[in-house]
Each structure stands twice: as structure tokens, then as C-alpha cells.
Amino acid sequence: MAINDEHVEFTKELKRRFEEFVTWTIANWPDKDTPPTNRDFDVARKEITALTTRDFNLGRHNAEIPEPADSGPQYVSVSPAPWP
């Protein structure tokens, strides 16, 4: 996966804005007796990391596979074979 400078800068800005959102959410939560904690956002952090580290060439590669009507494969396995 090729990561260019624009992608790196976007990722940094996305994470910075998310952390800003988390801070704002905790500070402004309407129910002051049970505000969310920083750990409540861990799943979202993992999703953001997965989103920003995925293979961006995968879409281009998949677009090159012809449709079944155009003599392309009916099924393309995307799962690796199990370890022997």
C-alpha cells in the first residue's frame, strides 16, 4: 500500500479532530452524573485507524476484474486459505 503525504496529513487531521470531538463531548455531556469517559471512544478510534490504514489500491484492483457477464469470474475469494 502506497501512502502519500496527503494521506498522512489527512489521517493526522482526522485523528486530531476526533480527539477534539471526544474532549468536547465529555465536557458538554448533558447528564453530568454519568458522563462518558475517554475509553468509551476506543472502538471508534479502532474504526478510524482501520479506515485510514486500508489498502486504497484494492478498489482499483477490484475494478479491473471483469463482471461475470463479461466472462469474468462468478466468485472471487478474498479470504486467505487456512494455515495448513
C-alpha positions, 0 to 999 in steps of 0.5 A: 500500500502506497501512502502519500503525504496527503494521506498522512496529513489527512489521517493526522487531521482526522485523528486530531479532530476526533480527539477534539470531538471526544474532549468536547463531548465529555465536557458538554455531556448533558447528564453530568452524573454519568458522563462518558469517559475517554475509553468509551471512544476506543472502538471508534478510534479502532474504526478510524485507524482501520479506515485510514490504514486500508489498502486504497489500491484494492478498489482499483484492483477490484475494478479491473476484474471483469463482471461475470457477464463479461466472462469474468469470474462468478466468485472471487475469494478474498479470504486467505486459505487456512494455515495448513 
